[in-house]
């Protein structure tokens, strides 16, 4: 706190007047505007961003950094969308295309062991996917592990099967809740700006549809996460617009648990000519996200995408959630160039503690797990 006040009130510190003014608002727990967020992205000193983001994360979560014992199950990489940034999806019949059988899904659940707290299911939007099929997956998994939290199906997947079934979002969500669904993940958001969306994912659900699915889930009592894919053809204005739409929905529903910035990785996709963002830009993005999303309780660094060391650094830029063990059960980012998908609990806790934070195992509702 004293470091922040020094920066605000010491004109000899070199901090510009506008940065000091915005810092004063942050310290007073006042919401910053989109214009102020743009200034932070473009002009604010890197160190100041870290101090302000850390101030907020400590006010919300102290020195705690959360992790969870979880697995990811990807039922298929066959997808009706042709997202230009995607290195994961395949077309039916293409080399490498796969669709898990129900037995393969249940085998993955059984092989995960008894100590996991969450099963995360999401993948491509298969052209043959139906609401009844998703309902069957949920029922089957929950029958095997009724004690484990089931987070399943992105808004893009859900919109597709709800629309195919002629079900409104509220009705479709209720069917899946009755089957045993506990929450939904945050994937498929990409960037909300319609012009950028047309460039990178024209066949995916629209922004209004993504937000509509999450709103329906929230109103039905489910919590969810939110993501933003950054570092491709978007600019700071597009990122801020994205964050602002999330903040506005959170004001109405308060059922987003965490925000997860997802770094664009440039291998094996149609945007491979683009350079990836630098580590400094990644940290700037985490910090501004933490400062702007004042109504989000948690900011997550998804280490399989970001890398273990970069995720560790992000803990000093507003991040308080390290995701989980995952156990090499996702290929969505390895296909795009990420090379780390396995962490033991011991390794994960060491990464957190060596950065000066307290590692806290959690469940899906951010309640500490005692073992």
Secondary structure by P-SEA (a helix, b strand, c coil): caaaaaaaccccccccaaaaaaaaaaaacccccaaaaaaaaccccaaaaaaaaaaaaaaccccbbbbbbcccccccccccccccccccccccccccbbbbcaaaaaaaaaaccccccbbbbcccccccccaaaaaaaaaaaaaacccbbbbbbcaaaaaaaaaaacccaaaaaaaaaaaccccccccccccccaaaaaacccccccaaaaaaaaaaaaaacccbbbbbbccccccaaaaaaaaaaaaaaaaccccccbbbbbbbbbccccccccccccaaaaaaaaaaaaaaaccccccccccccccaaaaaaaccccccccccccccccccccccccccccccaaaaaaaaaaabbbbbbbccccccccc
